[in-house]
């Protein structure tokens, strides 16, 4: 796991790409990511974004 800063995480989408459409996103309350430490927003984005069904890649 890495920090939000190391992943260039932001709380808003980037060019239509958002965490909720990323294969590393794990929906829940709170939502998290298999790569980034801590709670993330489904509307966020990071430089490791990869399209795919939720929680199917790491």
N, C-alpha and C positions, 0 to 999 in steps of 0.2 A: 504494500500500500504506500501511497505517496501523499504529500500534502496538496491541498487545493492550489497553493502557489506554484508548486513544481509542475502541476498539470495545466497551469494557466486557466484554471476554472473561473467561470463567470456565471452570475445568477440569471443571465438572460441568453436567449438563443443566439446563434451565430449563422447568419445567412439561411435561416430556416431550420438549421440543425439544432436539436435539443436533446437533452438527456433521455427523455421518455421514449425516444426512437433509437437509442443506443443499446447495443447488445450487452454492455456492462452495467446498465441501470437495473437496480433491484427495487421495484416498487414496494411501498409499505408506509408505515407511520412510525418513525420517519423513513423517507426514502434514502437509499445509499447507493454506492457504486462499488464494483469489485476491484477498482483500481485506486480510488481516491478515499482517503480517510475522512470520516465525519459525515454529517448529514448534507445531502445535496438537494437541489430543486429539480423537479421534473422539467422545468423550463430552462435549466442551465445548459452549459456547454463546456467542454475542455478540448485541448489539442489532441487528445487520444480518441475522440468521438469515432465510433464505428457503427454503421447502420446494421440493424438486426433485431430479432426478437429479444425482449428483456431477459437478462441473466443467462445468456447462451454462449458468451465468450468471456475470457478473462485477460 
